[in-house]
Amino acid sequence: PILFRRVVENVEDTMSGQRYEYLLEGSVSPAILPQLIVRLQSITDQVFKDGGAILEHERIYTLKGSGNASVTVYCRRSLPPLSDKSAPWQLRYLGLPETSTGQSQDKRRVVSMRSCIMSSVAGNCFKFLEDLGFRKCNEHVLKGHFFV
């Protein structure tokens, strides 16, 4: 099975004018993957000329704090053939989830928010993170499709 997980951000409901974020996650048989991609493309915006294909290298660094507190930083960059060899690394920090009720008329809807800070970096960002006390805890390659 193929595992897919992608966030589709800033989807606007034309009736209410509100924006929503959706997460799609699951396992798909390789035999039906092309059909799923076509169906997802038909219900999403076509903003990518390559169909939203991604091939990225990601390293995850964690800084342990006192108690159970920790800070996690994601380092990611595109890999060839989807980018040139000099693609910059992107550092991304995701804050802790905060749950609140939305400001909409439907007060029953619960909203989960988290801050996100992203920055492109030049040079050896890994040495910098390790000098700050971060330790690499995971490294992987992401291959798939991005739908908006």
C-alpha positions as CSV (number, residue, x, y, z in Angstrom):
1,P,0.0,0.0,0.0
2,I,1.0,3.6,-0.6
3,L,0.6,6.1,2.2
4,F,-0.4,9.6,1.3
5,R,-0.7,12.6,3.6
6,R,-1.0,16.1,2.4
7,V,-2.6,19.3,3.6
8,V,-4.8,21.4,1.3
9,E,-4.7,24.9,2.6
10,N,-6.9,28.0,2.3
11,V,-9.9,26.4,0.7
12,E,-12.7,29.0,0.6
13,D,-16.4,28.1,1.0
14,T,-18.0,30.4,-1.6
15,M,-21.4,30.3,0.2
16,S,-20.1,31.6,3.6
17,G,-16.7,33.1,2.6
18,Q,-14.9,31.1,5.3
19,R,-11.6,29.4,4.7
20,Y,-10.9,25.8,5.8
21,E,-7.9,23.5,5.8
22,Y,-8.3,19.8,5.1
23,L,-6.0,16.9,5.7
24,L,-6.2,13.7,3.7
25,E,-4.4,10.6,5.0
26,G,-4.7,6.9,4.2
27,S,-3.4,3.9,2.4
28,V,-3.9,3.3,-1.4
29,S,-3.3,0.2,-3.5
30,P,-0.7,1.0,-6.3
31,A,-3.2,-0.3,-8.8
32,I,-5.7,2.5,-8.1
33,L,-3.3,5.3,-7.4
34,P,-3.5,6.8,-11.0
35,Q,-7.3,6.9,-10.7
36,L,-7.1,8.6,-7.3
37,I,-4.7,11.3,-8.6
38,V,-7.0,12.1,-11.5
39,R,-10.0,12.4,-9.2
40,L,-8.1,14.6,-6.7
41,Q,-6.9,16.8,-9.6
42,S,-10.5,17.2,-10.8
43,I,-11.7,18.6,-7.4
44,T,-8.7,20.8,-6.7
45,D,-7.1,23.9,-8.3
46,Q,-4.6,23.2,-11.1
47,V,-1.9,25.5,-10.0
48,F,1.1,23.2,-10.7
49,K,2.1,22.5,-14.3
50,D,3.7,19.2,-13.3
51,G,0.5,18.0,-11.6
52,G,1.8,18.9,-8.1
53,A,4.5,16.2,-8.0
54,I,6.9,16.5,-5.1
55,L,10.3,14.8,-4.4
56,E,11.8,16.2,-1.2
57,H,14.5,15.4,1.3
58,E,13.6,16.1,5.0
59,R,15.6,15.9,8.2
60,I,13.9,16.4,11.6
61,Y,15.8,17.9,14.5
62,T,14.7,18.0,18.1
63,L,15.9,20.0,21.1
64,K,14.9,18.4,24.4
65,G,13.8,20.9,27.1
66,S,13.1,20.4,30.8
67,G,10.4,17.8,31.5
68,N,8.5,16.7,28.4
69,A,9.0,20.0,26.6
70,S,10.8,19.8,23.2
71,V,11.3,21.9,20.1
72,T,11.2,20.3,16.7
73,V,12.6,21.8,13.5
74,Y,12.0,20.4,10.0
75,C,14.7,20.9,7.3
76,R,13.4,20.2,3.8
77,R,14.5,20.8,0.3
78,S,13.4,19.7,-3.2
79,L,15.5,17.0,-4.9
80,P,16.3,16.7,-8.6
81,P,14.8,16.1,-11.2
82,L,12.1,18.4,-9.8
83,S,14.6,21.1,-8.9
84,D,18.2,22.0,-9.5
85,K,20.9,20.6,-7.2
86,S,21.3,24.0,-5.4
87,A,17.8,24.1,-4.1
88,P,17.9,25.9,-0.7
89,W,17.0,24.2,2.5
90,Q,13.8,25.4,4.2
91,L,13.6,25.4,8.0
92,R,10.1,25.0,9.4
93,Y,8.9,25.2,13.0
94,L,5.4,24.2,13.9
95,G,4.0,25.4,17.2
96,L,1.9,23.4,19.6
97,P,-1.7,22.9,18.6
98,E,-4.2,25.4,20.1
99,T,-7.8,24.5,20.1
100,S,-10.5,27.2,20.2
101,T,-14.0,27.7,19.0
102,G,-14.3,29.5,15.7
103,Q,-15.5,33.0,15.2
104,S,-18.2,31.8,12.8
105,Q,-21.9,31.6,13.4
106,D,-21.6,27.9,14.1
107,K,-20.1,27.9,17.7
108,R,-20.1,24.1,17.7
109,R,-17.2,24.0,15.3
110,V,-13.8,23.5,17.0
111,V,-10.7,24.9,15.3
112,S,-7.2,23.6,15.8
113,M,-4.5,26.1,15.0
114,R,-0.8,26.1,15.2
115,S,1.8,28.7,14.4
116,C,4.2,27.9,11.5
117,I,7.5,29.7,10.9
118,M,9.4,29.0,7.6
119,S,12.7,30.3,6.4
120,S,15.1,29.5,3.5
121,V,18.7,29.1,4.6
122,A,22.1,29.1,3.0
123,G,25.1,27.3,4.2
124,N,25.3,24.4,6.7
125,C,22.1,24.7,8.7
126,F,22.7,21.3,10.2
127,K,25.9,22.3,11.9
128,F,24.1,25.4,13.2
129,L,21.2,23.4,14.7
130,E,23.6,20.9,16.3
131,D,25.7,23.8,17.8
132,L,22.4,25.0,19.4
133,G,21.9,21.6,20.9
134,F,19.4,20.0,18.4
135,R,19.8,16.4,17.6
136,K,18.8,14.7,14.3
137,C,16.0,12.2,15.1
138,N,14.7,11.3,11.6
139,E,15.6,11.6,7.9
140,H,13.5,10.6,4.9
141,V,12.6,11.3,1.3
142,L,9.0,12.4,0.5
143,K,7.6,11.5,-2.9
144,G,4.1,12.2,-3.9
145,H,1.6,14.8,-5.1
146,F,0.5,18.1,-3.7
147,F,-3.1,19.3,-4.2
148,V,-4.4,22.8,-3.5
